[in-house]
Amino acid sequence: MLESIGFAAAYTGVGIALLVLGFYALDLLTPGNLGKHIAEQRSLNAAIALTGGFLGQGAIIFASIWTNATSGFGRALLYTVVFGILGVVLQAVAFVALDVLIPGRLGHHLMDREFHPASLVSAAVQLAVAAIIVASIWP
């Protein structure tokens, strides 16, 4: 049981680190401070976009752990890190691609206090990219 608790703590630590990495990636792609836009300026758009990224990353992390757990802890943890980083990178690429497709600047739309439908599209793109990665992981 102690071994399982240690595995859970390690996977959770890696998962949180990957979520933080995803947060900072979105923060770099948007103007201003993402945390302040959400907490202080109460930007629903920023929160929706970040939620899509977090849910997508969570799915990638889950699939990495679930499908590789029987191959040994070290290998499964490595796969989780690799696929998690891949998820952050590909979600950022999808964000940039969406920015090209949507008139105006996507990052600015996401920082608006007033609701903008681009936040839903951005979240959907993050989830779609994650689903594609999960499908590539799943046996």
Secondary structure by P-SEA (a helix, b strand, c coil): caaaaaaaaaaaaaaaaaaaaaaaaaaaaccccccccccccccaaaaaaaaaaaaaaaaaaaaaaaacccccaaaaaaaaaaaaaaaaaaaaaaaaaaaaaccccaaaaaacccccaaaaaaaaaaaaaaaaaaaaacc
